């Protein structure tokens, strides 16, 4: 993989490369095909540390032109229109309450503008927080409201551990995407603070998850939920120890940690669901 750049001339002001380019890594040519007279396709396998992570996505899909930007934008607008239509049906046909549309607008505002102009929350360093809100409090509280037409304080407490764990999912998934995200202009927390400080932020979020889960038990969540949370707690300990050992430097270990973080998020939600269902 050769990075070609225009070189400086000796005597010019220093501000770029003195060479025409540099070699980043070595790859192996796996396949060469010629679909037509004017096109040749070469498939190259890169060294493992330069390959895509199983949890990479987002900017890499756009930056590598896997999905053309215009198609991604079109799909986002279609999704936005469908969401608006669903909100109107819920509000006026099923009469789910006066906050139905405002809650939907909040989801659109914070979710759609996560990476879309003019706000681009991910570029302002608050994207992870808003994702925690959109995938933590908003779906749980909204789901409860649509069925009951009111909000509940205990539901709010349940939302906090879920929001913190989804925050960590987004945070850790930014580790393998860091270079591509920086190139695309994203200034999320990992780009701002670096991987080391972001790992400490992850650990802090895990500890807060434990604290707020225990608080929710005292607030009124059935105690049986705590038994289902024990495996999640064990996984969290493993991830914390791995991060303290800087396991995120290794691509394979980072993939494992990303996968475990998704399990922690899912497991936290399941612990609440199972605890409440058994106690009913």
SESE-84603 format. One record per residue (C-alpha): x, y, z; residue number from 1. Coordinates in steps of 0.5 Angstrom, whole numbers. Example, Ala and Ser with C-alpha at 12.3 -4.5 7.8 and 13.67 -1.06 7.14 Angstrom:
[[25,-9,16],1],
[[27,-2,14],2],
This chain:
[[0,0,0],1],
[[4,6,-2],2],
[[2,13,0],3],
[[3,18,-6],4],
[[4,25,-4],5],
[[7,31,-8],6],
[[14,32,-5],7],
[[18,39,-3],8],
[[24,41,-7],9],
[[30,42,-3],10],
[[30,50,-1],11],
[[22,50,0],12],
[[19,52,6],13],
[[19,45,10],14],
[[11,43,11],15],
[[11,37,7],16],
[[14,31,5],17],
[[21,31,2],18],
[[19,24,-2],19],
[[14,23,-7],20],
[[11,18,-2],21],
[[12,12,3],22],
[[10,5,4],23],
[[5,4,9],24],
[[5,-4,9],25],
[[6,-10,4],26],
[[0,-14,1],27],
[[-1,-20,-3],28],
[[-5,-20,-9],29],
[[-10,-25,-9],30],
[[-14,-24,-15],31],
[[-14,-20,-22],32],
[[-20,-20,-26],33],
[[-21,-16,-32],34],
[[-29,-15,-33],35],
[[-28,-11,-39],36],
[[-23,-8,-44],37],
[[-22,-1,-40],38],
[[-23,-4,-33],39],
[[-18,-8,-29],40],
[[-20,-11,-22],41],
[[-14,-13,-17],42],
[[-16,-16,-10],43],
[[-10,-15,-5],44],
[[-10,-17,2],45],
[[-7,-13,7],46],
[[-3,-14,13],47],
[[-8,-16,19],48],
[[-6,-9,23],49],
[[-9,-5,17],50],
[[-15,-10,16],51],
[[-22,-8,18],52],
[[-24,-10,24],53],
[[-31,-14,25],54],
[[-34,-8,29],55],
[[-31,-3,24],56],
[[-36,1,20],57],
[[-39,8,19],58],
[[-33,12,16],59],
[[-30,7,13],60],
[[-36,5,9],61],
[[-36,12,6],62],
[[-28,13,6],63],
[[-27,7,2],64],
[[-33,8,-2],65],
[[-36,1,0],66],
[[-43,5,0],67],
[[-43,11,-5],68],
[[-44,17,-1],69],
[[-50,19,-5],70],
[[-54,12,-3],71],
[[-52,13,4],72],
[[-55,20,4],73],
[[-62,18,0],74],
[[-63,12,5],75],
[[-62,16,11],76],
[[-68,21,8],77],
[[-72,15,7],78],
[[-71,13,14],79],
[[-73,20,16],80],
[[-79,20,12],81],
[[-82,13,15],82],
[[-80,15,22],83],
[[-84,21,21],84],
[[-90,17,18],85],
[[-90,12,24],86],
[[-90,18,29],87],
[[-96,21,26],88],
[[-100,14,25],89],
[[-98,13,33],90],
[[-100,20,35],91],
[[-107,21,31],92],
[[-109,14,30],93],
[[-107,10,36],94],
[[-108,16,40],95],
[[-102,14,44],96],
[[-101,21,48],97],
[[-99,28,47],98],
[[-91,27,47],99],
[[-91,22,42],100],
[[-89,27,36],101],
[[-84,31,41],102],
[[-81,24,43],103],
[[-80,22,36],104],
[[-77,29,34],105],
[[-72,28,40],106],
[[-70,22,37],107],
[[-69,25,30],108],
[[-66,31,32],109],
[[-60,27,36],110],
[[-60,21,32],111],
[[-60,24,25],112],
[[-56,29,26],113],
[[-51,25,30],114],
[[-46,25,23],115],
[[-51,30,19],116],
[[-50,37,18],117],
[[-51,43,20],118],
[[-50,40,27],119],
[[-46,33,26],120],
[[-46,32,34],121],
[[-40,27,33],122],
[[-36,32,30],123],
[[-37,36,37],124],
[[-35,31,42],125],
[[-42,30,44],126],
[[-44,24,39],127],
[[-43,19,44],128],
[[-47,22,49],129],
[[-53,23,45],130],
[[-53,16,42],131],
[[-53,14,50],132],
[[-59,18,50],133],
[[-62,15,44],134],
[[-61,8,45],135],
[[-62,8,52],136],
[[-67,13,55],137],
[[-71,15,49],138],
[[-73,8,47],139],
[[-75,5,54],140],
[[-78,11,56],141],
[[-82,12,50],142],
[[-84,5,49],143],
[[-87,5,56],144],
[[-90,12,55],145],
[[-93,9,48],146],
[[-97,4,52],147],
[[-99,7,59],148],
[[-99,15,56],149],
[[-95,17,62],150],
[[-88,17,65],151],
[[-85,13,71],152],
[[-79,15,75],153],
[[-77,8,76],154],
[[-76,7,68],155],
[[-72,13,68],156],
[[-67,9,73],157],
[[-67,3,69],158],
[[-65,7,63],159],
[[-59,10,66],160],
[[-55,3,66],161],
[[-57,2,59],162],
[[-55,8,56],163],
[[-48,8,60],164],
[[-47,1,56],165],
[[-49,3,49],166],
[[-45,9,51],167],
[[-39,4,52],168],
[[-41,0,45],169],
[[-40,7,41],170],
[[-34,9,45],171],
[[-30,2,44],172],
[[-32,2,37],173],
[[-29,8,35],174],
[[-22,5,37],175],
[[-21,1,30],176],
[[-24,7,26],177],
[[-20,12,29],178],
[[-16,14,23],179],
[[-22,13,18],180],
[[-26,18,23],181],
[[-20,23,23],182],
[[-20,23,16],183],
[[-27,24,15],184],
[[-27,30,20],185],
[[-30,27,26],186],
[[-28,29,33],187],
[[-31,24,37],188],
[[-28,23,44],189],
[[-23,18,42],190],
[[-21,23,37],191],
[[-20,28,42],192],
[[-17,24,48],193],
[[-14,19,45],194],
[[-14,11,46],195],
[[-11,11,53],196],
[[-16,17,56],197],
[[-22,14,53],198],
[[-20,7,56],199],
[[-21,10,63],200],
[[-27,14,61],201],
[[-30,7,59],202],
[[-28,4,65],203],
[[-31,10,69],204],
[[-38,9,65],205],
[[-37,1,67],206],
[[-37,3,74],207],
[[-43,8,74],208],
[[-47,2,71],209],
[[-46,-2,77],210],
[[-47,4,81],211],
[[-54,6,78],212],
[[-56,-2,77],213],
[[-56,-3,85],214],
[[-59,4,86],215],
[[-65,2,81],216],
[[-66,-5,85],217],
[[-67,0,91],218],
[[-71,4,88],219],
[[-76,-1,86],220],
[[-73,-6,81],221],
[[-74,-13,83],222],
[[-68,-16,86],223],
[[-68,-22,82],224],
[[-65,-18,76],225],
[[-59,-17,80],226],
[[-58,-25,79],227],
[[-58,-24,72],228],
[[-54,-18,72],229],
[[-48,-23,75],230],
[[-45,-25,69],231],
[[-45,-18,66],232],
[[-41,-16,72],233],
[[-36,-22,71],234],
[[-35,-20,63],235],
[[-35,-12,65],236],
[[-29,-14,70],237],
[[-25,-18,64],238],
[[-26,-12,60],239],
[[-23,-7,65],240],
[[-17,-11,66],241],
[[-16,-12,59],242],
[[-16,-5,58],243],
[[-12,-3,64],244],
[[-7,-8,60],245],
[[-8,-4,54],246],
[[-11,-10,50],247],
[[-14,-5,45],248],
[[-7,-5,42],249],
[[-8,-12,39],250],
[[-13,-12,33],251],
[[-16,-19,35],252],
[[-16,-17,42],253],
[[-20,-11,41],254],
[[-25,-14,37],255],
[[-26,-19,43],256],
[[-27,-13,47],257],
[[-32,-10,42],258],
[[-36,-16,42],259],
[[-36,-17,50],260],
[[-38,-10,50],261],
[[-44,-11,46],262],
[[-46,-17,50],263],
[[-45,-13,56],264],
[[-50,-8,54],265],
[[-55,-13,51],266],
[[-54,-17,58],267],
[[-56,-11,62],268],
[[-62,-10,58],269],
[[-64,-18,59],270],
[[-62,-17,66],271],
[[-68,-12,67],272],
[[-73,-16,63],273],
[[-72,-22,66],274],
[[-72,-20,73],275],
[[-78,-16,72],276],
[[-82,-22,68],277],
[[-80,-27,73],278],
[[-83,-23,79],279],
[[-90,-21,75],280],
